[in-house]
Amino acid sequence: MKRYTTKIKDWPEEERPRERLKKYGAASLSDAELLAIILRTGSGELTAVELARQVLKKFNGLRGLDSGHFNVLCDIKGIGLAKAAQIKASLEISKRIAGQKWQDRPRIENADDVYQLMKQRLRDLGREEFCVMFLTLRMDVICDKSLFLGSLAESVVDAREIILEALHQSAANIILLHNHPSGDPNPSVEDRQVTQKIVEACKYFDIHVLDHIIIGKDKYYSFADEGLIKN
């Protein structure tokens, strides 16, 4: 039986997401209302807001939507390729904006500084990503780069590539980072072995490995804080 519904344009003006955003600002909207603005239209039987709620429920919120597989999103009735691409692009823009905030605070003092800068980028990924943050002698951030994908047990983390990039960036210090999709940031045997290998290789080029930070779900593990890297 067909479900009765109304279009958003038939709603009272003070309840429409676009009008509310214009009047009160984006922060006043719920996650579903923000997503509905990106979707623009519903699925025929559902308004854009109702469709957005359905999507958020399926992925357990925005963070799940960000890490969710593109094809799963496409398969939802009313989404398809175009809307899925709009959603993923919007989420990626938000992460890049968050990642640029470190430019306002370019100096690193401790592991928590690094975690606050990188957590949005790494904590919800569905696979492991190995990044390196390059810093000056005074601990100013030069840049960060993703160099390897996949678990450290499966990927060949090449110390030479890290060293070459550090020399290219004229970096005196580096910080290693990767995520654990399981959510548990405690290091594996492979994590420890790879870290030691990189630390020893970098010594020959006067590049100091300050830390290796593993990012889990809302928490992290710092090799330096735990005494596994001496500076």
Order of alpha helices (4+ residues) and beta strands (2+ residues): alpha-alpha-alpha-alpha-alpha-alpha-alpha-beta-beta-alpha-beta-alpha-beta-beta
